[in-house]
Amino acid sequence: MITNKKKILKYFLLILLLIPLAVSADAVGEDMCSREEMQRVMTFAGYIIMVVKLFIPLIIIGQGTFIFYNGVKSGKEDEVQKCAQTLGKRILTGIIIMLLPTILDIALSTVNEWTNYESEYEMCTECLFHPNNC
């Protein structure tokens, strides 16, 4: 029963994330990032990234801490070691999830600086990674 709920939740989140990407075909092409509807889509996706960046690592670390607490409460040394490894992996996963958008933003801005021409996607990346500034 729990696996069905997890599958439904995964599909719901996938659909929720893909809905803003369903842009009309005339919005894609030249100067697509300067169009208002594309900026709104990128801003919405940017807010989703912001929420994921903040809350998902906290949830992952919280679950790992709860598992570690249950391992310590059991009193078995092998269980505590397994739970400590699980907690370490979850903390590392949370940090990676939190830093991934920042790393992508830095990489795209570096690529933009290497080019000799004004790139069209600069406004899209600004709306995607800094939705408050768009």
CYANA upper distance limits for C-alpha pairs under 8 A (distance plus 0.5 A):
  1 MET  CA      5 LYS  CA      7.06
  2 ILE  CA      6 LYS  CA      6.76
  3 THR  CA      7 LYS  CA      6.65
  4 ASN  CA      8 ILE  CA      6.65
  5 LYS  CA      9 LEU  CA      6.56
  6 LYS  CA     10 LYS  CA      6.60
  7 LYS  CA     11 TYR  CA      6.72
  8 ILE  CA     12 PHE  CA      6.56
  9 LEU  CA     13 LEU  CA      6.65
 10 LYS  CA     14 LEU  CA      6.63
 11 TYR  CA     15 ILE  CA      6.62
 12 PHE  CA     16 LEU  CA      6.57
 13 LEU  CA     17 LEU  CA      6.62
 14 LEU  CA     18 LEU  CA      6.67
 15 ILE  CA     19 ILE  CA      6.55
 16 LEU  CA     20 PRO  CA      8.30
 17 LEU  CA     21 LEU  CA      8.22
 17 LEU  CA     45 ALA  CA      8.05
 17 LEU  CA     48 ILE  CA      8.35
 18 LEU  CA     22 ALA  CA      7.39
 20 PRO  CA     41 VAL  CA      6.03
 20 PRO  CA     44 PHE  CA      7.67
 20 PRO  CA     45 ALA  CA      7.43
 21 LEU  CA     41 VAL  CA      7.35
 23 VAL  CA     27 ALA  CA      7.14
 23 VAL  CA     28 VAL  CA      8.36
 23 VAL  CA     38 MET  CA      8.00
 23 VAL  CA     41 VAL  CA      8.45
 24 SER  CA     28 VAL  CA      8.00
 27 ALA  CA     32 MET  CA      6.20
 27 ALA  CA     35 ARG  CA      7.68
 27 ALA  CA     37 GLU  CA      8.00
 27 ALA  CA     38 MET  CA      7.23
 28 VAL  CA     32 MET  CA      5.87
 31 ASP  CA     35 ARG  CA      7.46
 31 ASP  CA    120 GLU  CA      6.92
 32 MET  CA     38 MET  CA      7.16
 32 MET  CA    120 GLU  CA      8.35
 33 CYS  CA     38 MET  CA      6.52
 33 CYS  CA     39 GLN  CA      6.88
 33 CYS  CA    120 GLU  CA      6.97
 33 CYS  CA    121 TYR  CA      6.47
 33 CYS  CA    122 GLU  CA      8.29
 33 CYS  CA    123 MET  CA      6.30
 33 CYS  CA    124 CYS  CA      5.77
 34 SER  CA     38 MET  CA      7.97
 34 SER  CA     39 GLN  CA      7.57
 34 SER  CA    120 GLU  CA      8.41
 34 SER  CA    123 MET  CA      7.34
 34 SER  CA    124 CYS  CA      8.49
 35 ARG  CA     39 GLN  CA      6.86
 36 GLU  CA     40 ARG  CA      6.73
 37 GLU  CA     41 VAL  CA      6.81
 38 MET  CA     42 MET  CA      6.64
 38 MET  CA    124 CYS  CA      8.34
 39 GLN  CA     43 THR  CA      6.46
 39 GLN  CA    123 MET  CA      8.27
 39 GLN  CA    124 CYS  CA      7.04
 39 GLN  CA    127 CYS  CA      6.92
 39 GLN  CA    134 CYS  CA      8.04
 40 ARG  CA     44 PHE  CA      6.63
 41 VAL  CA     45 ALA  CA      6.69
 42 MET  CA     46 GLY  CA      6.44
 42 MET  CA    124 CYS  CA      6.82
 42 MET  CA    125 THR  CA      8.45
 42 MET  CA    127 CYS  CA      5.96
 42 MET  CA    128 LEU  CA      5.51
 42 MET  CA    131 PRO  CA      8.31
 43 THR  CA     47 TYR  CA      6.78
 43 THR  CA    127 CYS  CA      5.41
 43 THR  CA    128 LEU  CA      6.11
 43 THR  CA    130 HIS  CA      8.48
 43 THR  CA    131 PRO  CA      5.41
 43 THR  CA    134 CYS  CA      7.42
 44 PHE  CA     48 ILE  CA      6.91
 44 PHE  CA    128 LEU  CA      8.42
 44 PHE  CA    131 PRO  CA      8.12
 45 ALA  CA     49 ILE  CA      6.68
 45 ALA  CA    128 LEU  CA      6.74
 46 GLY  CA     50 MET  CA      6.62
 46 GLY  CA    127 CYS  CA      6.92
 46 GLY  CA    128 LEU  CA      4.69
 46 GLY  CA    129 PHE  CA      6.10
 46 GLY  CA    130 HIS  CA      7.23
 46 GLY  CA    131 PRO  CA      5.82
 47 TYR  CA     51 VAL  CA      6.75
 47 TYR  CA    128 LEU  CA      8.37
 47 TYR  CA    131 PRO  CA      6.76
 48 ILE  CA     52 VAL  CA      6.65
 49 ILE  CA     53 LYS  CA      6.34
 49 ILE  CA    101 PRO  CA      8.17
 49 ILE  CA    129 PHE  CA      8.29
 50 MET  CA     54 LEU  CA      6.76
 51 VAL  CA     55 PHE  CA      6.42
 51 VAL  CA     56 ILE  CA      8.31
 52 VAL  CA     56 ILE  CA      5.80
 52 VAL  CA     57 PRO  CA      8.40
 53 LYS  CA     57 PRO  CA      7.46
 53 LYS  CA     97 ILE  CA      6.91
 53 LYS  CA     98 MET  CA      5.27
 53 LYS  CA     99 LEU  CA      8.30
 53 LYS  CA    101 PRO  CA      8.26
 54 LEU  CA     58 LEU  CA      7.49
 54 LEU  CA     98 MET  CA      7.32
 55 PHE  CA     59 ILE  CA      6.71
 56 ILE  CA     60 ILE  CA      6.63
 56 ILE  CA     94 GLY  CA      7.66
 56 ILE  CA     97 ILE  CA      8.30
 57 PRO  CA     61 ILE  CA      6.53
 57 PRO  CA     91 ILE  CA      8.19
 57 PRO  CA     93 THR  CA      7.97
 57 PRO  CA     94 GLY  CA      4.50
 57 PRO  CA     95 ILE  CA      7.25
 57 PRO  CA     97 ILE  CA      7.13
 57 PRO  CA     98 MET  CA      7.07
 58 LEU  CA     62 GLY  CA      6.41
 58 LEU  CA     94 GLY  CA      7.67
 59 ILE  CA     63 GLN  CA      6.62
 60 ILE  CA     64 GLY  CA      6.75
 60 ILE  CA     90 ARG  CA      6.51
 60 ILE  CA     91 ILE  CA      7.80
 60 ILE  CA     93 THR  CA      8.36
 60 ILE  CA     94 GLY  CA      6.73
 61 ILE  CA     65 THR  CA      6.60
 61 ILE  CA     87 LEU  CA      7.70
 61 ILE  CA     90 ARG  CA      6.36
 61 ILE  CA     91 ILE  CA      6.01
 61 ILE  CA     94 GLY  CA      7.14
 62 GLY  CA     66 PHE  CA      6.71
 63 GLN  CA     67 ILE  CA      6.73
 64 GLY  CA     68 PHE  CA      6.60
 64 GLY  CA     83 CYS  CA      8.32
 64 GLY  CA     86 THR  CA      7.09
 64 GLY  CA     87 LEU  CA      5.15
 64 GLY  CA     90 ARG  CA      6.58
 64 GLY  CA     91 ILE  CA      8.20
 65 THR  CA     69 TYR  CA      6.56
 65 THR  CA     87 LEU  CA      6.81
 66 PHE  CA     70 ASN  CA      6.80
 67 ILE  CA     71 GLY  CA      6.74
 67 ILE  CA     83 CYS  CA      6.84
 67 ILE  CA     87 LEU  CA      8.15
 68 PHE  CA     72 VAL  CA      6.71
 68 PHE  CA     80 VAL  CA      7.39
 68 PHE  CA     83 CYS  CA      5.35
 68 PHE  CA     84 ALA  CA      6.64
 68 PHE  CA     86 THR  CA      8.34
 68 PHE  CA     87 LEU  CA      7.04
 69 TYR  CA     73 LYS  CA      6.54
 70 ASN  CA     74 SER  CA      6.72
 71 GLY  CA     75 GLY  CA      7.40
 71 GLY  CA     76 LYS  CA      7.80
 71 GLY  CA     79 GLU  CA      5.99
 71 GLY  CA     80 VAL  CA      5.45
 71 GLY  CA     83 CYS  CA      6.45
 72 VAL  CA     76 LYS  CA      7.82
 72 VAL  CA     79 GLU  CA      8.13
 72 VAL  CA     80 VAL  CA      6.04
 74 SER  CA     79 GLU  CA      8.11
 75 GLY  CA     79 GLU  CA      8.28
 75 GLY  CA     80 VAL  CA      8.00
 76 LYS  CA     80 VAL  CA      6.79
 77 GLU  CA     81 GLN  CA      6.82
 78 ASP  CA     82 LYS  CA      6.81
 79 GLU  CA     83 CYS  CA      6.60
 80 VAL  CA     84 ALA  CA      6.50
 81 GLN  CA     85 GLN  CA      6.74
 82 LYS  CA     86 THR  CA      6.70
 83 CYS  CA     87 LEU  CA      6.53
 84 ALA  CA     88 GLY  CA      6.65
 85 GLN  CA     89 LYS  CA      6.70
 86 THR  CA     90 ARG  CA      6.65
 87 LEU  CA     91 ILE  CA      6.61
 88 GLY  CA     92 LEU  CA      6.71
 89 LYS  CA     93 THR  CA      6.59
 90 ARG  CA     94 GLY  CA      6.55
 91 ILE  CA     95 ILE  CA      6.73
 92 LEU  CA     96 ILE  CA      6.70
 93 THR  CA     97 ILE  CA      6.65
 94 GLY  CA     98 MET  CA      6.66
 95 ILE  CA     99 LEU  CA      6.63
 96 ILE  CA    100 LEU  CA      6.33
 97 ILE  CA    101 PRO  CA      8.32
 98 MET  CA    102 THR  CA      8.42
 99 LEU  CA    103 ILE  CA      6.68
100 LEU  CA    104 LEU  CA      6.72
101 PRO  CA    105 ASP  CA      6.60
101 PRO  CA    129 PHE  CA      7.55
102 THR  CA    106 ILE  CA      6.70
102 THR  CA    129 PHE  CA      8.27
103 ILE  CA    107 ALA  CA      6.62
104 LEU  CA    108 LEU  CA      6.60
105 ASP  CA    109 SER  CA      6.62
105 ASP  CA    125 THR  CA      7.87
105 ASP  CA    129 PHE  CA      7.10
106 ILE  CA    110 THR  CA      6.58
107 ALA  CA    111 VAL  CA      6.79
108 LEU  CA    112 ASN  CA      6.66
108 LEU  CA    125 THR  CA      8.42
109 SER  CA    113 GLU  CA      6.78
110 THR  CA    114 TRP  CA      6.96
111 VAL  CA    115 THR  CA      7.21
112 ASN  CA    118 GLU  CA      8.47
112 ASN  CA    119 SER  CA      7.24
112 ASN  CA    122 GLU  CA      8.23
115 THR  CA    119 SER  CA      8.45
121 TYR  CA    125 THR  CA      6.76
122 GLU  CA    126 GLU  CA      6.64
123 MET  CA    127 CYS  CA      6.71
123 MET  CA    134 CYS  CA      8.42
124 CYS  CA    128 LEU  CA      6.52
125 THR  CA    129 PHE  CA      6.37
125 THR  CA    130 HIS  CA      8.31
126 GLU  CA    130 HIS  CA      5.84
126 GLU  CA    131 PRO  CA      7.49
126 GLU  CA    133 ASN  CA      7.81
126 GLU  CA    134 CYS  CA      7.09
127 CYS  CA    131 PRO  CA      5.15
127 CYS  CA    132 ASN  CA      8.20
127 CYS  CA    133 ASN  CA      7.47
127 CYS  CA    134 CYS  CA      5.46
130 HIS  CA    134 CYS  CA      7.41
